[in-house]
Amino acid sequence: MATTTELKLSPPLQSIKTQKPISNTNFFHFLSDELIFIILDFLNSNPTDRKSFSLVCKSFYSIESKHRRTLTPLRSDHLPSILTRYPSLTRLDLTLCPRVTDSSLITISNACKSNLQSIDLSRSKYFSGAGLQSLAVNCKNMVEIDLSNATELKDSAAAALAEAKNLERLWLGRCKRITDMGVGCIAVGCRKLKLISLKWCLGVGDLGVELLALKCKDLRSLDLSYLPITDKCLPSIFELACLEDLVLEGCFGIDDDSLAAFKHGCKSLKKLDISSCQNISHNGLASLTSGGVLEQLVLSHGSPVTLALADSLKRLTMLQSIKLDGCSITYAGLQAIGSWCMSLRELSLSKCPGVTDDGLSSLLTKHKDLRKLDITCCRKITYASIDHITVSCTTVTSLRMESCTLVPREAFVLIGQRCRLLEEIDITDNEIDDEGLQSISRCSELSSLKLGICLNITDEGVSQVGMGCSKLVELDLYRCTGITDSGISAIARGCPGLKMINIAYCKDITDSSLISLSKCSSLNTVESRGCPLITSLGLAAIAVGCKQLVKLDIKKCINIDDAGMIPLAHFSQNLRQINLSYTSVTDVGLLSLASISCLQSLTILHLKGLTASGLAAALLACGGLTKVKLQATFKSLLPQALFEHFEARGCLFQWRDKFFRAELDPQCWKLQLEDAIP
């Protein structure tokens, strides 16, 4: 008799068998848009994160569209579709769109209406008063407009802008055709202005500035750099009760008598810039003694810093920052500055002849709370100055001392021993060696380190930086010929947040370095020109690993060819600027870059494999280009219609007629540079 065996399921298996299938419910549907908006607010580190979110599903696409408030489009012809997708924009940055017409501005104003609060047109041209009037009339909540470099705008455009009644911040730098009449219209119409920049508006004089001061009583920031103004308008300016920031750089009509009006007003002023005002001496500066809240004073490229000048400022007890760049310095002047203003936090003496060990030491001894010090190109200071800096200013966070050529290598050891809070240091073109670099590696807060043309450092010192400075985001090793793959590998391992690296003319660097750097996913700038051992293999690694790459310079990397352009075109979709000069790239490689929609600046000099027809095809395919640098020989080979087409798109061509030059030995190159410096 046949028997049957009954299969009995164990309790766990039976449970699994009877379990109901998991629902395909999208749990994001239970979250309100406001909660998802909060999540999206955290997606700021990688520009592609929000795009990836929007591509998940239609729901996410819609949510991301409603959430976005700021936008930087690449091309103005995409504006209609972009503005339809993003209905809630409050800020529009058009600096990547060189050609913006009145039609573009009308499209923007009709789409955004009262939502739009800020627009940046500082890199754009081809619009006029008609487009600005549409913005002013339709975008009632507009509070900020940047029109810098709009050199063709006239007073009629300024009059149209006056319709923006709620405008608070306005930049008109280099709008050279706007006159007092146009500024007067703005002053009458835009009474709520708190900031206005008229830098290099050469058609604006005393009348226009005075009208601004009389009508716009809430002004807090006023930039009048290089205007042909005189003392006539200053009394009205100094009566502004809220003014905090005044820039008079290069106003050659301002003299000692002009500043006399300062005694009777401007009690709120915190920052004053009178750099390059050659007619202001210690007599005029004495008028600033009533400026009890003045915190920042810029006197760069002005009168010599003498005892009399320093004494004229001694009553500015709140002063925290003083910049004397390019001024002749005397020992007595520095000593006097050291005797007053105990609250000084920032001092800039860049390229000041006359700065000596004695003068600098006498100043620093009494300013122990200094945070930022710039002694760039102070070529008379030695070990003694570094000793005083590191003893007196132990909490300094920024030290710039490029080309202090008399400072010996042992002095740099003191910096790391005593100034552990450093966040930024520039020691370009100095005698630092590995021992000094090892000492500086103790500064664990360091984020920016510039070591260009430091010929005494090797992998040993750079490796110490990699182990000790994990917060490093910027590293400049320009022409540091003692650096090889070993040092770069240590940097890549120890500094995962690195964003910028310059290894130009480090001739022993190979693909191994680029493969190591490809692990730094935040890297956006790579300058590796003059590294002949780098090939397309290393470039491919950077393209795959560093998807935030924005700027790439591979000039004179002769072993990079079309094989390196393919992965670059596929993975580096954020790339905006590239230099391919003297590489082995041909028509094929150049044409492949057309898939990078962000690409705007292209430098292609001395490409042996480049033909006129290939160049024309590549240029036409790269629709977002705004600047192209080419060999002059191509100018006659390309059709005139091509140039007219690019000019209509707002693209600028720069022609170069340079022949190939062999590289000098690093030491010879440095000596040649020093000979050229007076």
Salt bridges, closest charged atoms under 4 A:
ASP33 OD2 - LYS66 NZ 2.93
ASP41 OD1 - HIS67 NE2 2.81
GLU64 OE2 - ARG68 NH2 2.88
GLU64 OE1 - ARG85 NH2 3.16
ASP77 OD2 - ARG75 NH2 3.03
GLU144 OE1 - ARG169 NE 2.70
GLU152 OE1 - ARG177 NH1 2.95
GLU168 OE1 - ARG169 NH1 3.59
GLU346 OE2 - LYS323 NZ 3.98
ASP387 OD1 - ARG418 NH1 2.65
GLU424 OE2 - ARG400 NH2 2.91
ASP429 OD1 - LYS670 NZ 3.31
GLU431 OE2 - LYS670 NZ 3.64
ASP433 OD2 - ARG409 NH1 3.99
GLU445 OE1 - LYS471 NZ 2.89
GLU474 OE2 - LYS450 NZ 3.97
GLU527 OE2 - LYS551 NZ 3.55
ASP553 OD2 - ARG529 NE 2.85
GLU663 OE1 - ARG479 NH2 3.43
GLU663 OE2 - LYS556 NZ 2.89
